[in-house]
Amino acid sequence: RYHSSATNAYDELQFALKTELFENRLIIETNFGVLNDNSTEMPFELIEGSFSYCPQKPPKYYDERSSKTFIYPSQPEISVETNGYLFTIYFEKHKKTEIHPAQGLVEIYNHTEHSEGNDLLEVEYHAPYKTLNVGESMSAWEVWRIEKQNDMEIKKIMSEEEYQNVLQRIDELMNAKKGTPEYEELQLLTDMVEDYEDSQCN
């Protein structure tokens, strides 16, 4: 998973979101665009299946840079890096038909001005768009996690014994619910097993 990092002199948040790619373009539509005549667009990049804004100050003949993007991601998570911390939002992945047709499952808004006080990165998860009758209800969930990046070392399986121990632990975690630490551990261990198995085939 790719996470962009701060590049400007002032400390910027940057956004990285895993997306589905087909022939080097998003197969689920995105809407890029500036929001008014005094604004120019924010640069962005697509690297290793991830979308990321690249925050920059506006040129002198514009008041601001402002861009908004709607994405339906392949994996239901958003990650933001700043000051050595990683902020991740995990959320429920709804069907595309359940989301408002003019939006996406994820909305990203990035704004900068010449002064730093109004710079903004906004990341949002959109729940299903539906009309509720009297007495009806709906629910959605999202989980926020903040962690130091130097605490996020991914260990490698170095022996057959470790491999078997990890497989046993995966079996214990198979019923873990999304958004829980146990589920995150399950995802991490699964990646470790895949890396080990790939290394044994080479």
C-alpha positions in Angstrom: 0.0 0.0 0.0 1.4 3.4 -1.0 1.2 6.4 1.3 2.3 9.8 0.0 4.3 12.0 2.4 4.6 15.7 3.1 6.7 17.6 0.6 6.2 21.3 1.2 8.1 23.5 3.7 5.0 23.7 5.9 3.7 20.4 7.1 1.0 19.1 4.7 -1.3 16.2 5.0 -1.4 14.0 2.0 -3.9 11.4 1.0 -3.5 7.9 -0.3 -6.3 5.7 -1.3 -6.1 2.2 -2.9 -8.1 2.2 -6.2 -9.0 -0.1 -8.9 -6.9 0.4 -12.1 -7.4 -0.8 -15.6 -5.0 0.2 -18.4 -3.5 2.9 -16.2 -6.9 4.6 -15.5 -9.5 4.3 -12.8 -12.3 2.0 -13.9 -14.6 3.5 -11.2 -15.2 7.1 -12.1 -13.6 10.0 -10.3 -14.5 13.7 -10.5 -11.6 16.1 -10.5 -12.2 19.8 -10.7 -11.6 23.3 -9.5 -14.5 24.9 -7.6 -14.4 28.6 -8.7 -12.8 31.1 -11.1 -10.3 32.2 -8.5 -9.0 28.7 -8.1 -6.7 26.4 -10.0 -6.5 22.6 -9.6 -4.5 20.7 -7.1 -1.9 18.3 -8.6 -2.4 14.6 -8.0 -0.8 11.3 -8.8 -1.7 7.7 -9.3 1.1 5.4 -8.1 0.8 1.6 -7.5 -3.0 1.7 -7.4 -3.2 4.7 -5.1 -4.6 8.1 -5.6 -2.9 11.0 -3.8 -3.2 14.8 -3.9 0.2 16.6 -4.0 -0.5 19.8 -2.0 1.0 23.0 -3.4 0.5 26.7 -2.9 -1.4 28.5 -5.7 0.5 30.5 -8.3 0.5 34.2 -7.7 -2.2 35.0 -10.2 -4.7 32.6 -8.4 -6.1 33.0 -4.9 -6.2 29.3 -4.1 -5.9 25.7 -5.3 -9.0 23.7 -4.7 -9.9 20.2 -6.0 -12.5 17.7 -5.1 -12.5 14.0 -6.0 -15.1 11.2 -5.7 -13.8 7.7 -5.7 -15.2 4.2 -5.3 -12.1 2.4 -4.0 -11.3 -1.3 -4.3 -10.4 -1.4 -0.6 -12.5 0.4 2.0 -9.9 2.5 3.7 -8.4 6.0 3.5 -4.9 6.8 4.8 -3.3 10.1 5.6 0.3 10.7 6.6 1.7 13.6 8.7 4.4 14.3 11.2 5.4 10.6 11.4 1.9 9.5 12.1 -0.5 7.5 9.9 -4.2 8.2 10.2 -6.4 5.5 8.7 -10.2 5.3 8.3 -11.8 1.9 7.8 -15.4 1.8 6.7 -18.1 -0.4 5.2 -18.0 -1.0 1.5 -21.4 -0.4 0.1 -22.6 -1.2 -3.4 -22.0 1.6 -5.9 -25.7 1.8 -6.7 -26.3 2.7 -3.0 -24.2 5.8 -3.2 -25.5 9.2 -4.4 -25.0 9.2 -8.2 -23.2 12.6 -8.1 -20.8 11.4 -5.4 -18.6 8.4 -4.5 -18.0 6.1 -1.6 -15.1 8.4 -0.7 -14.8 12.2 -1.1 -11.4 14.0 -1.0 -11.2 17.8 -0.9 -7.8 19.6 -0.9 -7.5 23.4 -0.6 -4.5 25.7 -0.2 -4.1 29.5 -0.2 -1.1 31.8 -0.1 -1.4 32.1 3.7 -1.3 28.8 5.6 -4.2 29.5 8.0 -6.9 28.2 5.6 -5.2 25.2 4.1 -7.4 22.1 4.3 -7.5 18.4 3.6 -11.0 16.8 4.0 -11.5 13.1 3.7 -15.0 11.6 4.0 -16.7 8.2 3.8 -20.2 8.4 2.3 -22.9 6.1 3.7 -25.7 4.9 1.4 -28.0 7.6 0.0 -31.6 6.7 0.7 -35.0 8.1 1.8 -36.3 7.0 5.1 -39.9 6.8 5.9 -41.3 7.7 9.4 -40.2 5.0 11.8 -37.4 3.6 9.5 -33.7 3.8 10.4 -30.3 2.9 8.8 -26.8 2.5 10.2 -23.2 2.7 8.9 -19.9 2.5 10.6 -16.3 3.7 10.3 -13.3 3.2 12.5 -10.4 5.7 12.9 -6.9 4.6 13.8 -3.8 6.8 14.5 -0.4 5.2 14.9 3.2 6.1 14.8 4.7 4.9 11.5 7.9 3.6 13.2 5.6 1.2 15.1 4.2 -0.3 11.9 7.1 -2.6 11.0 5.8 -5.6 9.1 7.7 -8.8 10.2 8.7 -11.5 7.8 8.3 -15.2 8.4 11.8 -16.7 8.5 11.2 -20.4 9.0 8.7 -23.2 8.5 8.0 -23.2 12.3 7.1 -19.6 12.2 4.9 -20.2 9.2 3.0 -22.9 10.9 2.5 -20.8 14.0 1.2 -17.9 11.9 -1.2 -20.3 10.1 -2.5 -21.4 13.5 -3.0 -17.8 14.7 -4.9 -17.0 11.4 -7.2 -19.9 12.1 -8.0 -18.5 15.5 -8.8 -15.1 14.0 -10.9 -16.2 11.1 -14.2 -14.9 12.7 -12.8 -11.5 13.5 -15.1 -8.6 12.7 -14.0 -5.8 10.4 -12.8 -2.7 12.2 -11.4 -4.5 15.2 -7.7 -4.9 16.1 -8.2 -8.7 15.7 -9.3 -8.1 12.1 -6.3 -5.9 11.4 -4.0 -8.6 12.8 -5.7 -11.1 10.6 -5.0 -8.9 7.5 -1.4 -8.4 8.5 -0.7 -12.1 9.2 -2.4 -13.0 5.9 0.0 -10.7 4.0 2.9 -12.2 5.9 1.9 -15.7 4.8 1.4 -14.6 1.2 4.9 -13.1 1.1 6.5 -16.2 2.7 4.7 -18.5 0.2 5.7 -16.4 -2.7 9.3 -16.4 -1.5 9.3 -20.3 -1.3 8.1 -20.5 -4.9 10.9 -18.3 -6.3 
